[in-house]
Amino acid sequence: MKTSIIIIAMLFQITACSSTSNITTPEQINEITADNDVFIVFKSGSVCDATAVYAQTDSTQFVVVKTNESRRFPTTNIKAIQTTEHGKGAIVGFFFGSFIGAVTMGILVSGEKNDDYAAAGDIRQLFVLGSATLGGIIGVTAGAIKGYQNTYVVVQDTTEVEKKVNYVAP
């Protein structure tokens, strides 16, 4: 039982996998948010659960999920956009869970040496296989619940600003 609790705790920590990418254009924001519920992180630090996001150069319009209210903010106020993929989380969770289950049981049964019983090695292999399967099942569940987090940092286009700052008069 202790092993199961350890595996479950490790899976919830490990399946918190995520990736971070930079985006620079409103078109990229629209591509990422198409038909998805997302979390919009503002530069002020506040977060909004949003859907139906449509970004333009000057402003971004979205619908707040909780209130179903339409809002519009300057695109420059957006710090990042976060998405969650539950299917990808389930796949990653399955592989992590299977690996952790197999390694944990492999370590536990490696100390068991019973040369008196001819099939002892086969039984140990079955324990490892069973633990890998159980770990995979737990991992799929944990990964599907938690999901795979993608964070897209909105990088403002500063080329126009740099041109004005670095302008040298003829």
N, C-alpha and C positions, 0 to 999 in steps of 0.2 A: 504494500500500500504506500509506503514511504517513497518508493521508486516512482510510482504513478504521480504522486503529488509533485515530486521534483521535476518530472518530465512536463507536466502541465504548466508549472511555473516557468520553466525554461522556454516553453513554446510561446507563451504570451509575451515574453521578453523578446525572443528572437523573431517572431512573426510580425514585429513592429517594423518591418523593413520599409524603407522609403527611398525615394530618389528625388534629387533636386536638379532643376534645369533653369536656364535663363530664357525669357521671352522678351522680345523687343517691339513687336508690332500689335496693333489691335486685331489684325487678321489671325495672328497666332492665338490670341486670347479667345477669339470666336471659335477657332478650330478645336481648342482644348475643351471649351465649355459646351460645345454642341451636344444637346440632348443629355446633359449631365447635371446633377446637383453638385455644387462646388462650395467650398468655403473661400470667401474673399477676405484677405487680410489687408487692412488699411494701414497706412503709415502711422496713423494715430495709435495703433495697437488694437483697435476693435476688430472683431471678426463677425462676418455675416454669412449665414447659410443661405445660398442663393440658387436660383434656377433661371432659365431663359435669359442668359447673359448675352448682351450684344454690345461689343466695344467699338468705339470710334476713336479717332485721334484725340478729340477734345473731351469726350464724356463716355461713360459706360452705363448702360441701363440694365437692370436686372429685377427679378421678382424675389422678394424675401419669402423663404419657404414657410416659416411659422405663421406669418400674417397674410400671405398672398398679396402683399402690397408692392406696387411697382415703384422703384427708386432709380434715381440718376445721380451719379457722382462724377467729378472730373477723373479721367483716366490716370492722371498724374498722382492722385491720392491712393492708388492701389499699390501695395507693396508686393503681394504675392497671391497666387491662386492655388488652392489645394484640392486635389481630387482623390477619391478612394475607389480602388478597384477590388471588389470582393472576390471575383473569380481568380484573379492573379494572386490574391492573398491566400486563397485556398490551395492553389498549386504550390506556392512557396512553402506554406505551412505543412503540406503533405511531405515534401522532401526533407524539410528540417525535422519534422516529427519522426519520420522513418529513420533518419540518420541518428537522432538522439536516442530513440528507442533501441536500435540495434547496438549502438556503442555502449549504452548504459547496461544492457543485459549481457553484452559480450564481456564487459568488465566484471560483472557480478558472477557469471558462470565460469570465468577463466580460472578462478581459484578453486573450483570444484574438480578435483582429480579423483576419479573412481575407476581404476583400472580393473577392478573385479568384475565390472559389468561391461560386456562387449559393446553394447549400443549406447554407452554413456556419451560419446562424442556426438552421435546422431541426436540424442535428446537435447544436448546443449545447443546444437544448431537449430533445432525446432524452437527452443526458448528464444533464441536471438531473432529468428524469423517471426515468431509470434509477437515479440516486443516491437519489432520494426513495423509490423502491420498495425498494432495498437497505437504506436506513436504516430503513424501516418493518419489514422482515423482521428486521433485527438488533434493533430496538426491541421488537418483539413477543416475541422470545426473551428479551431481557434483562428486560423487564417481567414476563413470566410467571415467570421464575426468581426475581426479587427480590420481586415482589408489591407491592401497595399497602398501606402500613401505616396502620392506624387505631389511635389511642391514646385510650382513654377514661379520663379522670382521675376517680377516685372522690372526690366532694366529700361530706364528712360533714355531715349535717343538724345545724346548730348552733342551731336555733330554740329548743329546750328549754333549752339552756345559756344563751342570751341572755335568756330569760324569767327564769331564776333569778338571773342576775347583775344584771339591770336592775330587779329587783323592788323596789318602794318600799312599805314598810309603811304601812297607813292610819293 
